[in-house]
């Protein structure tokens, strides 16, 4: 009985502190920034939506060849969306990470493998306890070459029994990316989510599962 009560208590805490919990006051008054998608010289940039961006940011930051990772919003139509507005599921945006990387070290194709190794691409409008279109799976591309790589990845995975259910991942051209509020940035690595039950019971276990699943190279010390 005590075990059941403990599990129920953890579930309630995870729900209360889920990724769609604000954690800040008056965030709706903050304006998000539409970012320039032109990468620095010698670098490349790509975006992925795969559920709560707290964990997605943490995962991609651990991959060798990846530099900065920015949490934000993409895939929607509303200009300058805020966190509160995106959580109404009316803007079309999904929580997304913008990944800056060194193409001499890691390719777009390999980052697509990171994407499929780090979330469940078979749950429509849901990732773990988070539900809503803002948590849907989206594979973004910017060029025809990237689109072809993304389509091939979906086709190849769909031919296997890697996942028990069909993929629901969307393929979208990245038209705009809006940076999320500052308190979301580097949420786990900077310790902002320390003690947050959602981070401890959802984000970190997901990160550990990724490390077991992904066959590519991670940064030293991860």
N, C-alpha and C positions, 0 to 999 in steps of 0.2 A: 504494500500500500504506500509506504514512504517513497518507493521508487516512482510509482505512478504520479504521486503528488509533485515530486521533484521534476519529472519530465513535463508535467503540465505547467509548472511555474516557469521553466525555461522557455516553453513554447509561447507563453504569454509575454515574457520579456522580449523575446525575439520579435514578436509582432509589434510590441510597443516601440521598439527601437529599430524597426526595419529600415531598409535603405530609403523608403519613402517617408520616413519621419524627418521632420525638419532639423531638429538638433540646434536650431538657431531661431531667433525671433526676428520678425520684420524682414525675412529674406525676400518677400515679394516686392520690397522697395528697391532691391538691388537690380541693376541692369546688367545683363550678360553681354559679353563681347563677341561680335562676329569676327572670327580670326582669319587672318591672311593665310591661305593654304599653300603659299609659296615657301618651300623649305629652305633652310640655310644652304649655302654652297657645299656640295659634297654629301648632302643628306637627302632623305626622302621622307614623305609623310603619308600616313594611311589612317583610316578610321574604322572602328569596329563597335558594334552594339551587341552586347551579350549579357544583359542583366545589369545589376547594380554596378555603377562605375567605380565604387570604392574598391571592390575586389578586382575588377578588370584592370584598373590602373596598377594595382599591386602585382598582378600576374605579368603584365607586359613589361613592367619595369625590371623584372627578374631575368628577362631573356637577353642573352648576349647579342650585342649589336644594336640594341634599343637604347636611345638616349632619354629625352624628356617624354613624359606621357601626361596629357592634359585631359581632365574630366570635363564633359560638356554635353551638348545636345545636338542631334542631327536627325535628318530624315523627316522633318516636319515642314510646316508651311508658315507658322507664326514667326514674325521677326522679333529678335531680342527676347526669347522666352526666359522666364524665371523658373527656378526650381518648383515653387508653389504652383505655377501655371502648368508646367509639364505634368505635375502629379494629378492634375484634373483629367488627364488623358484626352484632352481636346485639341492639343496643338499639333499632333501627328509626330512629335519628336520622340526619340528613344534616348535613354541615357547611353552615352557614347564616349569612347576614349579616342583621342587623337594621338597617334604614335609617331614620334620622330625616330628615324633609324638610319644606320649606315648601310647602304646597299652593297658595300664591299664586304660587309661582314654577314649580313642576313638579307634575304630577298623577300619580296612581297609574297611569293609562293610559300615560303617558310612561315611567314607571319600568319598566313591563312591556316596553316597547320596548328599554330598556337591557338588561333581562334576556335577551331573545332575541338581542340584538346582541353579547352578551359571552360566549357559550359555545355549545357544540354540543348542542342539545336532542334529538338523534337517537341518542345513544349511551347505551344503558341501563346504569345502574350503572357509568358510566365517564365521565371527563373527562380527555382527554389520557392521560398515563401512569398516572393514578390510577384504580384499579378497586375496586369494592365499592359496596354500597348507600348508604354514607355520602357518596358522590360523585354521587348521582343528581340529576336535574333536578326541582325542585319549585317551582311557582308558588303561593305562599301568598296567602290572602285572609282578611279578617276580617268583612266585611259582605256582604250579598246584592248590593249594587251592585258591589263589587270582584269578587265571583265572576262576575258577568255580564260584566264587562270582561275578566277572564281567559279565560273561555270563548270570548268573541268573538275574542280575539286568537289563541287556538289554532285556532279554526275558519277565520279568515281566512288565517293562515299555511299551514294544511293545504291550502287551495285553490290555493296558488301552487307554483311550483317553486323557491322560495327555498332549500330544503334538499333534498338528493338522496334522503334517506330520511325515513320518517314520524317525526313527533314522538313522543317517549316521556315528555314532561314530565307530571308528576303535578300535579293541582290539589288542594290541601288547605287546610282551614280552619286558621288558626294558633291552636293551643290553648295552647302554651307555648313559651317560648324560654329556653334556658339559656346564660348567658355563658361563653365559653371561658376558659381560663387566661390570665393576664395577658400571658405572653410571646407569645401569638398576636395580641394587639391591636395594630393599626397596624403590622403586621409589616414591610411594605415601606416605607411612608412614614417610619417612625421609624428605618429603617436596620438593623433587627434581622436582616434576611435578607441583609445585605450579604455578598457572597462565596459565598452559598449557590448551588450549581450549579442546583438546582431553580428558584430565583427567576430566575436569569440566563437559563436555557434554556427555561423553561416559562412562568412568571408574567409576566415583562416582555414577551416576544414576544406573549403573549395580550393584554396591555394595549395594546400598539402596534397589534395587529390590530383591537381594539375601536375605537380612535380613528379608524381608517380606515373602519370599517363604520358606526359610529353617526352618524346625521344630526342629532341634537339638539345642544343647547348644553352645552359643557363650561366649567369654571371657567377664568379667565384664568391663563395660565402653564402650563397642562397640555399 
